[in-house]
Amino acid sequence: MNRSTDTLKWILVVGARPNFMKIAPLIRAISAHNEKNGNRIQPFLVHTGQHYDVRMSDAFFRDLQLPEPDVHLGVGSGNHGEQTGKVLIEFEKILLQEQPDLVIVVGDVNSTLACSLAAAKLHIPVAHVEAGLRSFDRAMPEEINRIVTDAISDYLFTPSPDGDEHLLGEGIPKEKIFLVGDIMIDSLLFNLEQAKKTQILASLGLVDMPYALVTLHRPANVDDREIFGRILEGLSDVAKKIPVIFPMHPRTRKQVNTFGLDEAFLFHSALPIDSAEYGNNEGRIPKIHCFEPLGYLDFLQLMSHAKVVLTDSGGIQEETTVLNIPCITLRDSTERPITVTEGTNVLVHDDPQKIVAEVSKILEGRIRQGKCPAIWDGHTAERIVAVLC
């Protein structure tokens, strides 16, 4: 890194919803460092626009108190090649114009890969936050993004010891690897008290009511009608036991319509909801209750009070582990195995019987006791900034 000047320009990249929770703690940590050291670091925030829906992007900027991006590339949606290519082309222009000392990328989305590749080709150092995660399933687009980004990064910040082991096994030099903890947990712990002030539980009629919370968006699950159908079979059976609450990703909603699966859901277009709708009175068949996507604080409050969370999201596996909320992951592999070995997570993939069986255990009080992994303490961003400075 060029340390010859008094000020270091760091470009931080966000593109999709999971990135926002990982960048916000870094912005705070940089600000705190600058207060002590005379504004030595100049952060420059680039939003690629990979998630362009206001509910998936702008709402999270607001909830996480992120500053307005210095640049918004506005690449929008598209297939993997198209989206990655657009980001690569547009981000290279920013690099040539801004001449940063460092590019910081987070997670495993297409923007992560494209921006790290653009920087590496221009010989600009790259720091990858959340490095070393592996599902060992190369059918997952995110797995390819992780492997390539790690291979070309100069600083690899891992959330757990297995990340270090994976990187060393792939030939990454030890001096490039830094075990710093899970940056997602920085956002969770920082915002937990603020989330308690939201009215989402009252708005949904869920105060003092047990419920299951669902998130589902991965292409492997929602783009295959047979797999999606099996998951919905399991969720529909769960809905006979406990209200199932599903803030639905726009992409998932599109697939529901495409596959003609609307009958499994009751779509709510406005809040508040009459809690009587959650019952099975008058012989009605229970439905999965669907809502528009929620902001970060509303979702955090909803998740922290759930009886069980069913998800295919990697970040939610981590958050439920720290919150000690039972998590059922609708995948057959995870890049975060520590949530299974130490946390509250169990994998069921798309097996309806396993889905129902795991929920039944939880409702019967047979809940696995997890623990919070080491250094998932809310100070990951501070450790990262200390390494880079």
PLY file of the C-alpha trace (Angstrom):
ply
format ascii 1.0
element vertex 389
property float x
property float y
property float z
element edge 388
property int vertex1
property int vertex2
end_header
0.00 0.00 0.00
1.24 3.49 -0.82
2.01 5.15 2.53
4.03 8.04 1.10
1.19 10.56 1.40
-0.47 11.86 4.54
-3.92 10.72 3.40
-4.88 7.23 2.26
-7.87 6.83 -0.02
-9.79 3.62 0.55
-12.61 2.64 -1.78
-15.27 0.55 -0.04
-17.69 -1.39 -2.25
-21.33 -2.28 -1.63
-23.66 -3.84 -4.13
-26.26 -6.09 -2.55
-28.16 -6.24 0.71
-25.66 -8.46 2.64
-22.86 -5.99 1.85
-24.51 -3.10 3.64
-24.34 -4.72 7.08
-20.65 -5.48 6.51
-19.60 -2.05 5.27
-21.44 0.01 7.93
-19.14 -1.12 10.80
-16.08 -0.35 8.66
-17.32 3.18 8.02
-17.75 3.67 11.78
-14.34 2.19 12.56
-12.63 4.42 9.97
-14.38 7.45 11.43
-13.21 6.52 14.94
-9.66 6.00 13.68
-9.69 9.38 11.95
-10.85 11.13 15.10
-7.76 9.83 16.89
-5.30 10.18 14.03
-6.19 13.37 12.19
-8.37 12.17 9.29
-5.62 10.07 7.76
-8.03 7.76 5.90
-10.33 9.10 3.19
-13.16 6.58 2.67
-14.83 6.60 -0.75
-18.06 4.58 -0.93
-19.09 2.98 -4.22
-22.54 1.42 -4.60
-22.63 -0.79 -7.68
-26.43 -0.94 -7.65
-26.54 -4.74 -7.89
-29.62 -4.53 -5.64
-31.50 -1.59 -7.09
-34.89 -2.13 -5.45
-35.50 0.65 -2.90
-36.65 -1.93 -0.35
-33.42 -3.89 -0.74
-31.00 -0.98 -0.89
-32.10 2.50 0.17
-33.96 1.21 3.24
-30.80 -0.51 4.46
-28.70 2.62 3.94
-31.20 4.49 6.09
-31.44 1.88 8.87
-27.68 1.35 9.06
-26.95 5.10 8.95
-24.64 4.64 5.99
-23.53 7.82 4.24
-24.72 8.52 0.72
-22.46 6.73 -1.79
-19.81 8.87 -3.44
-20.63 7.01 -6.65
-23.65 4.92 -7.62
-22.93 2.75 -10.66
-26.56 1.68 -11.09
-25.81 -1.59 -12.88
-29.13 -3.20 -11.93
-30.09 -6.80 -12.51
-28.99 -9.29 -15.15
-27.51 -12.74 -15.46
-24.20 -13.43 -13.75
-21.99 -12.66 -16.74
-23.86 -9.51 -17.68
-23.98 -8.14 -14.14
-20.34 -8.97 -13.36
-19.22 -7.49 -16.67
-21.10 -4.23 -16.15
-19.62 -3.76 -12.68
-16.12 -4.57 -13.92
-16.32 -2.01 -16.74
-17.81 0.78 -14.64
-15.68 0.19 -11.54
-12.47 0.25 -13.56
-13.37 3.81 -14.62
-13.72 4.81 -10.97
-10.34 3.29 -10.10
-8.60 5.15 -12.93
-10.21 8.40 -11.87
-9.77 8.12 -8.09
-6.41 6.30 -7.90
-7.11 4.72 -4.48
-4.51 3.18 -2.19
-6.79 0.26 -1.34
-10.06 -1.37 -2.39
-12.14 -3.11 0.29
-14.69 -5.69 -0.84
-16.97 -7.75 1.37
-18.86 -11.02 1.07
-19.36 -13.07 -2.07
-21.75 -11.32 -4.47
-21.00 -10.53 -8.11
-19.89 -7.00 -7.19
-17.29 -8.48 -4.83
-15.71 -10.50 -7.63
-15.90 -7.79 -10.29
-14.45 -4.99 -8.16
-11.62 -7.09 -6.76
-10.71 -8.23 -10.27
-10.71 -4.68 -11.63
-8.45 -3.52 -8.79
-6.06 -6.46 -9.05
-5.55 -5.88 -12.78
-4.60 -2.27 -12.03
-2.23 -3.42 -9.25
-4.29 -1.76 -6.54
-4.24 -3.73 -3.25
-7.47 -5.54 -2.39
-8.77 -6.37 1.09
-11.45 -9.06 1.26
-13.61 -9.03 4.36
-15.25 -12.39 5.11
-12.53 -14.35 3.32
-11.96 -18.08 3.45
-15.58 -19.22 3.59
-16.21 -22.39 1.60
-19.30 -24.50 1.00
-17.34 -26.81 -1.35
-20.28 -26.62 -3.72
-19.14 -25.01 -6.96
-22.67 -25.08 -8.30
-23.20 -22.05 -6.08
-22.23 -18.84 -7.93
-21.14 -17.38 -4.60
-18.58 -20.13 -4.15
-16.85 -19.17 -7.40
-16.89 -15.53 -6.31
-15.29 -16.43 -2.97
-12.52 -18.56 -4.45
-11.50 -16.06 -7.13
-11.69 -13.03 -4.84
-9.54 -14.73 -2.21
-6.99 -15.79 -4.82
-6.35 -12.20 -5.96
-6.67 -10.34 -2.64
-3.76 -8.94 -0.64
-5.47 -8.86 2.76
-7.79 -11.72 3.68
-9.89 -11.13 6.79
-11.51 -14.32 8.07
-14.45 -14.68 10.48
-13.51 -18.06 11.96
-10.55 -20.48 12.12
-11.88 -22.73 9.36
-11.46 -19.79 6.97
-7.74 -19.64 7.76
-7.44 -23.38 7.19
-9.18 -23.19 3.80
-6.95 -20.35 2.60
-3.74 -22.01 3.76
-4.86 -25.21 2.02
-5.30 -23.24 -1.21
-1.76 -21.89 -1.00
-2.49 -18.38 0.30
0.56 -17.10 2.22
0.00 -17.01 5.98
1.09 -13.36 6.21
-1.92 -12.32 4.10
-4.47 -13.98 6.41
-5.97 -12.26 9.46
-8.52 -13.86 11.80
-10.65 -10.90 12.91
-14.14 -12.24 13.67
-17.51 -11.83 11.97
-18.28 -8.32 10.77
-22.00 -9.12 10.36
-22.13 -9.41 14.14
-20.73 -5.89 14.50
-23.89 -4.57 12.83
-26.17 -6.90 14.75
-24.85 -5.95 18.19
-24.61 -2.25 17.33
-28.24 -2.09 16.18
-29.96 -4.52 18.54
-31.22 -1.89 20.99
-32.38 0.38 18.18
-34.29 -2.53 16.62
-36.24 -2.99 19.85
-37.79 0.45 19.29
-39.50 -0.60 16.05
-43.20 -1.41 15.93
-42.92 -4.35 13.56
-44.20 -6.97 16.04
-47.29 -4.91 16.82
-47.83 -4.10 13.13
-47.83 -7.79 12.25
-49.94 -8.80 15.26
-47.10 -10.91 16.63
-46.62 -9.48 20.13
-46.39 -12.44 22.54
-47.16 -14.86 19.69
-44.75 -17.65 18.69
-43.96 -17.71 14.98
-41.54 -19.11 12.42
-39.62 -16.66 10.25
-38.61 -17.59 6.69
-36.17 -16.13 4.15
-35.62 -17.81 0.80
-33.87 -16.37 -2.24
-31.01 -18.52 -3.53
-31.33 -19.52 -7.21
-30.68 -23.17 -6.40
-33.85 -23.14 -4.28
-36.24 -20.75 -6.01
-35.30 -21.22 -9.68
-36.02 -24.95 -9.66
-39.75 -25.61 -9.43
-39.33 -29.11 -8.02
-36.98 -28.01 -5.24
-39.04 -24.89 -4.50
-42.16 -27.06 -4.35
-40.62 -29.47 -1.83
-39.56 -26.59 0.41
-43.06 -25.10 0.23
-44.54 -28.49 1.10
-42.49 -28.49 4.29
-43.28 -24.85 5.10
-46.99 -25.42 4.52
-46.92 -28.31 7.00
-45.09 -26.08 9.48
-47.86 -23.49 9.02
-50.29 -26.02 10.49
-48.29 -25.91 13.72
-47.21 -22.27 14.01
-47.68 -19.03 12.01
-45.07 -18.80 9.24
-43.93 -15.24 8.43
-42.15 -14.68 5.12
-40.85 -11.22 4.08
-40.39 -12.17 0.44
-37.41 -11.21 -1.71
-38.57 -9.65 -5.03
-36.77 -12.36 -6.97
-38.56 -15.08 -5.01
-41.93 -13.40 -5.56
-41.26 -13.39 -9.29
-40.59 -17.14 -9.22
-43.74 -17.80 -7.19
-45.73 -16.15 -9.94
-43.79 -17.89 -12.71
-44.34 -21.35 -11.22
-47.95 -20.70 -10.22
-47.31 -21.37 -6.53
-49.47 -18.54 -5.17
-51.91 -20.91 -3.48
-49.39 -21.69 -0.74
-49.32 -18.06 0.41
-51.45 -15.36 1.89
-50.05 -12.07 0.60
-50.44 -9.05 2.87
-50.21 -5.69 1.13
-50.71 -3.43 4.13
-49.97 -3.23 7.84
-51.09 -3.71 10.55
-52.35 -7.28 10.24
-55.24 -8.69 12.22
-53.69 -11.40 14.38
-56.88 -13.45 13.95
-55.71 -14.16 10.39
-52.97 -16.39 11.77
-55.46 -18.88 13.17
-56.95 -21.94 11.52
-60.50 -21.06 12.43
-63.52 -21.83 10.27
-61.72 -24.76 8.70
-59.33 -22.62 6.69
-56.09 -24.18 5.51
-53.18 -22.27 7.12
-51.13 -20.25 4.68
-47.59 -18.91 4.65
-47.95 -15.21 5.44
-45.99 -13.07 2.99
-45.01 -9.41 3.18
-42.90 -6.94 1.27
-39.17 -6.99 2.14
-38.39 -5.34 5.48
-35.70 -2.87 6.47
-32.76 -4.04 8.57
-34.07 -2.90 11.95
-37.56 -4.34 11.43
-36.11 -7.64 10.27
-33.65 -7.78 13.16
-36.47 -7.29 15.66
-38.58 -9.93 13.91
-35.69 -12.40 13.87
-34.71 -11.84 17.50
-38.22 -12.80 18.68
-38.80 -15.76 16.35
-39.37 -19.22 17.73
-37.39 -20.59 14.79
-35.86 -19.19 11.60
-35.86 -21.15 8.33
-33.48 -19.71 5.74
-31.04 -20.22 2.89
-29.06 -17.08 3.84
-25.51 -17.40 5.10
-25.63 -14.22 7.17
-28.79 -15.24 8.97
-27.12 -18.50 10.03
-24.52 -16.34 11.79
-26.99 -13.89 13.31
-29.25 -16.61 14.74
-26.22 -18.29 16.29
-25.32 -15.10 18.17
-28.96 -14.45 19.12
-29.34 -18.11 20.19
-32.37 -18.52 17.94
-32.87 -22.00 16.42
-31.97 -21.93 12.71
-33.01 -24.44 10.07
-31.03 -23.96 6.88
-32.73 -24.93 3.63
-29.50 -26.05 1.98
-27.40 -29.21 1.99
-24.12 -27.37 2.59
-22.95 -24.21 4.31
-19.88 -22.03 4.00
-20.35 -21.25 7.70
-19.96 -24.68 9.35
-19.15 -23.09 12.70
-22.86 -22.22 12.96
-23.56 -25.95 12.90
-20.68 -27.19 15.07
-20.94 -24.41 17.68
-24.16 -22.55 16.92
-27.88 -23.20 16.60
-27.92 -24.20 12.92
-29.03 -27.47 11.32
-29.09 -28.32 7.59
-32.19 -29.92 6.04
-31.94 -28.91 2.35
-35.32 -29.33 0.62
-36.59 -32.37 2.53
-40.17 -31.63 3.72
-40.06 -34.33 6.40
-36.80 -33.03 7.86
-38.14 -29.47 7.83
-41.22 -30.47 9.80
-39.27 -32.79 12.12
-36.78 -30.09 13.10
-39.54 -27.53 13.74
-41.44 -30.10 15.81
-38.37 -30.66 18.01
-38.14 -26.94 18.66
-41.85 -26.59 19.47
-41.49 -29.50 21.90
-38.64 -27.71 23.66
-35.88 -29.93 22.33
-33.64 -27.04 21.29
-29.95 -27.55 20.61
-27.78 -25.40 22.84
-25.34 -23.33 20.84
-22.62 -20.92 21.84
-21.27 -17.72 20.36
-18.01 -18.35 18.48
-14.84 -16.68 19.71
-14.29 -13.00 18.80
-17.78 -12.59 17.39
-17.91 -9.66 19.78
-18.79 -6.57 17.74
-15.20 -5.35 17.29
-14.26 -6.97 13.98
-14.17 -3.71 12.01
-11.80 -2.15 14.53
-9.41 -5.08 14.11
-9.53 -4.75 10.33
-8.73 -1.03 10.37
-5.89 -1.65 12.83
-4.33 -4.22 10.45
-4.65 -1.96 7.42
-3.15 1.02 9.24
0 1
1 2
2 3
3 4
4 5
5 6
6 7
7 8
8 9
9 10
10 11
11 12
12 13
13 14
14 15
15 16
16 17
17 18
18 19
19 20
20 21
21 22
22 23
23 24
24 25
25 26
26 27
27 28
28 29
29 30
30 31
31 32
32 33
33 34
34 35
35 36
36 37
37 38
38 39
39 40
40 41
41 42
42 43
43 44
44 45
45 46
46 47
47 48
48 49
49 50
50 51
51 52
52 53
53 54
54 55
55 56
56 57
57 58
58 59
59 60
60 61
61 62
62 63
63 64
64 65
65 66
66 67
67 68
68 69
69 70
70 71
71 72
72 73
73 74
74 75
75 76
76 77
77 78
78 79
79 80
80 81
81 82
82 83
83 84
84 85
85 86
86 87
87 88
88 89
89 90
90 91
91 92
92 93
93 94
94 95
95 96
96 97
97 98
98 99
99 100
100 101
101 102
102 103
103 104
104 105
105 106
106 107
107 108
108 109
109 110
110 111
111 112
112 113
113 114
114 115
115 116
116 117
117 118
118 119
119 120
120 121
121 122
122 123
123 124
124 125
125 126
126 127
127 128
128 129
129 130
130 131
131 132
132 133
133 134
134 135
135 136
136 137
137 138
138 139
139 140
140 141
141 142
142 143
143 144
144 145
145 146
146 147
147 148
148 149
149 150
150 151
151 152
152 153
153 154
154 155
155 156
156 157
157 158
158 159
159 160
160 161
161 162
162 163
163 164
164 165
165 166
166 167
167 168
168 169
169 170
170 171
171 172
172 173
173 174
174 175
175 176
176 177
177 178
178 179
179 180
180 181
181 182
182 183
183 184
184 185
185 186
186 187
187 188
188 189
189 190
190 191
191 192
192 193
193 194
194 195
195 196
196 197
197 198
198 199
199 200
200 201
201 202
202 203
203 204
204 205
205 206
206 207
207 208
208 209
209 210
210 211
211 212
212 213
213 214
214 215
215 216
216 217
217 218
218 219
219 220
220 221
221 222
222 223
223 224
224 225
225 226
226 227
227 228
228 229
229 230
230 231
231 232
232 233
233 234
234 235
235 236
236 237
237 238
238 239
239 240
240 241
241 242
242 243
243 244
244 245
245 246
246 247
247 248
248 249
249 250
250 251
251 252
252 253
253 254
254 255
255 256
256 257
257 258
258 259
259 260
260 261
261 262
262 263
263 264
264 265
265 266
266 267
267 268
268 269
269 270
270 271
271 272
272 273
273 274
274 275
275 276
276 277
277 278
278 279
279 280
280 281
281 282
282 283
283 284
284 285
285 286
286 287
287 288
288 289
289 290
290 291
291 292
292 293
293 294
294 295
295 296
296 297
297 298
298 299
299 300
300 301
301 302
302 303
303 304
304 305
305 306
306 307
307 308
308 309
309 310
310 311
311 312
312 313
313 314
314 315
315 316
316 317
317 318
318 319
319 320
320 321
321 322
322 323
323 324
324 325
325 326
326 327
327 328
328 329
329 330
330 331
331 332
332 333
333 334
334 335
335 336
336 337
337 338
338 339
339 340
340 341
341 342
342 343
343 344
344 345
345 346
346 347
347 348
348 349
349 350
350 351
351 352
352 353
353 354
354 355
355 356
356 357
357 358
358 359
359 360
360 361
361 362
362 363
363 364
364 365
365 366
366 367
367 368
368 369
369 370
370 371
371 372
372 373
373 374
374 375
375 376
376 377
377 378
378 379
379 380
380 381
381 382
382 383
383 384
384 385
385 386
386 387
387 388
